[in-house]
Amino acid sequence: MLINNISSKFSNNSFKKSDEIKKRNSEKVFLFRENTKENNKLIDTLFGIALTVSTLLIPNYKKENYNQITLTYLACLIPGLIINSFSNSKIYNEEYKEKVQNTPLKKEKPWKYILASALPLFIPVINYLTGEKITSKDKKYSTIGLAIAVISSTLTYLFKNYNIKTCEDEVNKLKQNAKAA
């Protein structure tokens, strides 16, 4: 009788500890992945700002339309950046948490960053095709703008994939520790 009581208490405690460890690990997995998503959202916002700056540095040779084009471009881009920056709600329901815990983060594809870095190139190409005169100062600004676009898109791609890889490595370590316990 005494042995049965001790063994039942021991087995109940070990199950409780095991469930508690699993619950803590699943919460950590959720936090790792959610924080990685938030960090990548911040990186996207910085990339949007860098892409805007790079496009604005490239001269538009039709001077009468430059201010209108600049304002239109900014009016279209800034609301998206603001929404991207502040759009997360910190109240998560259990269904969302479970989805995040069970779905590994996927690495970014390079094609969208290649396209984004090539977008500022269209302004000088169009200006060249229309026969506008290009000064050395304009060439310098165009080169700087294109360099900023290429460097920022490359760094965004690398940083986001590094964050995802680091997150998934930590999640895999947690899962292995949970299996060992």
C-alpha positions in Angstrom: 0.0 0.0 0.0 2.8 2.4 1.0 4.7 1.5 -2.2 1.7 2.1 -4.4 1.1 5.6 -2.8 4.8 6.5 -3.4 4.8 5.2 -7.0 1.6 7.0 -7.8 2.8 10.3 -6.4 6.1 9.9 -8.2 4.4 9.2 -11.5 1.9 12.0 -11.2 4.7 14.5 -10.3 6.8 13.3 -13.3 3.9 13.7 -15.6 3.2 17.2 -14.2 6.8 18.2 -14.7 6.9 16.8 -18.2 3.7 18.7 -19.1 5.1 21.8 -17.5 8.3 21.5 -19.5 6.4 21.0 -22.7 4.2 24.0 -22.0 7.2 26.2 -21.2 9.0 25.0 -24.3 6.0 25.7 -26.5 5.8 29.2 -25.1 9.5 29.8 -25.8 9.0 28.5 -29.3 6.2 31.0 -29.8 8.2 33.8 -28.4 11.3 33.0 -30.5 9.2 32.9 -33.7 7.1 35.9 -32.9 10.1 38.0 -32.0 11.8 36.9 -35.2 8.8 38.0 -37.2 8.8 41.4 -35.4 12.5 41.9 -36.0 12.1 41.0 -39.7 9.2 43.5 -39.9 11.5 46.2 -38.6 14.1 45.2 -41.1 11.5 45.5 -43.9 10.6 49.0 -42.6 14.2 50.1 -42.7 14.5 48.6 -46.2 11.5 50.5 -47.4 13.0 53.8 -46.1 16.4 53.0 -47.8 14.6 52.2 -51.0 12.7 55.4 -50.8 15.9 57.4 -50.2 17.6 55.6 -53.1 14.8 56.4 -55.5 14.6 60.0 -54.4 18.4 60.5 -55.0 18.0 59.5 -58.7 17.3 62.7 -60.6 14.1 62.9 -62.7 15.1 65.1 -65.6 11.7 66.6 -66.2 12.1 69.2 -63.5 8.5 70.5 -63.6 7.1 67.0 -62.6 9.8 66.1 -60.1 8.0 67.5 -57.0 4.7 66.0 -58.0 6.3 62.6 -58.6 8.2 62.8 -55.3 5.1 63.6 -53.3 3.1 60.9 -55.0 5.8 58.4 -54.4 6.0 59.3 -50.7 2.2 59.5 -50.3 2.0 55.9 -51.6 5.0 54.5 -49.6 4.7 56.2 -46.1 1.3 54.8 -45.2 2.6 51.3 -46.0 5.7 51.8 -43.8 3.6 53.1 -40.9 1.1 50.2 -41.1 4.0 47.7 -41.4 5.7 49.2 -38.3 2.7 49.5 -36.0 0.3 46.8 -37.2 1.0 44.0 -34.7 -1.5 43.4 -31.9 0.1 42.0 -28.8 -3.0 40.0 -27.9 -2.7 36.5 -29.3 -5.4 33.9 -29.1 -4.6 30.3 -28.5 -5.3 29.3 -32.1 -2.7 31.8 -33.4 -0.1 30.7 -30.8 -0.6 27.1 -31.8 -0.2 27.9 -35.5 3.1 29.8 -34.8 4.4 27.0 -32.6 3.7 24.3 -35.2 4.8 26.2 -38.3 8.5 26.7 -38.9 9.6 30.0 -40.4 10.6 29.8 -44.0 13.6 31.6 -45.5 13.1 34.5 -47.8 13.3 34.1 -51.5 16.0 36.3 -53.2 13.9 37.3 -56.3 11.9 39.9 -54.6 15.0 41.7 -53.2 16.6 41.5 -56.7 13.5 43.1 -58.2 13.4 45.8 -55.4 17.0 46.7 -56.0 16.4 47.0 -59.7 13.3 49.3 -59.4 15.3 52.6 -59.0 17.2 51.7 -62.2 14.0 52.3 -64.3 14.2 56.1 -63.8 17.6 56.6 -65.4 16.8 54.1 -68.2 13.5 55.9 -69.0 15.3 59.3 -69.0 18.0 57.9 -71.2 15.5 56.5 -73.7 13.6 59.8 -73.8 16.8 61.6 -74.8 17.2 63.8 -71.7 20.7 65.3 -71.2 22.5 63.7 -68.3 25.1 65.7 -66.4 28.0 64.2 -64.4 26.3 65.3 -61.2 23.1 63.4 -62.2 25.2 60.3 -63.0 26.8 60.5 -59.6 23.4 60.8 -57.8 22.0 57.9 -59.9 25.0 55.8 -59.0 24.7 56.5 -55.3 20.9 55.8 -55.4 21.4 52.5 -57.2 24.2 51.5 -54.8 22.0 52.2 -51.8 19.2 50.2 -53.4 21.4 47.2 -54.1 23.2 47.3 -50.7 20.0 47.7 -48.7 18.2 44.9 -50.5 21.2 42.6 -50.1 21.5 43.3 -46.4 17.8 43.0 -45.9 17.8 39.5 -47.5 20.8 38.4 -45.5 19.7 39.7 -42.2 16.2 38.3 -42.5 17.4 34.9 -43.4 20.0 35.0 -40.7 17.3 35.8 -38.1 15.1 32.9 -39.4 18.0 30.5 -39.3 19.0 31.5 -35.8 15.4 31.2 -34.6 14.8 27.8 -36.1 18.1 26.5 -34.7 17.0 27.7 -31.2 13.6 26.1 -31.7 15.2 22.8 -32.7 17.5 22.9 -29.6 14.4 23.4 -27.4 12.6 20.5 -29.1 15.6 18.2 -28.6 15.9 19.2 -24.9 12.2 18.5 -24.5 12.5 15.0 -26.0 15.5 14.3 -23.8 13.7 15.4 -20.6 
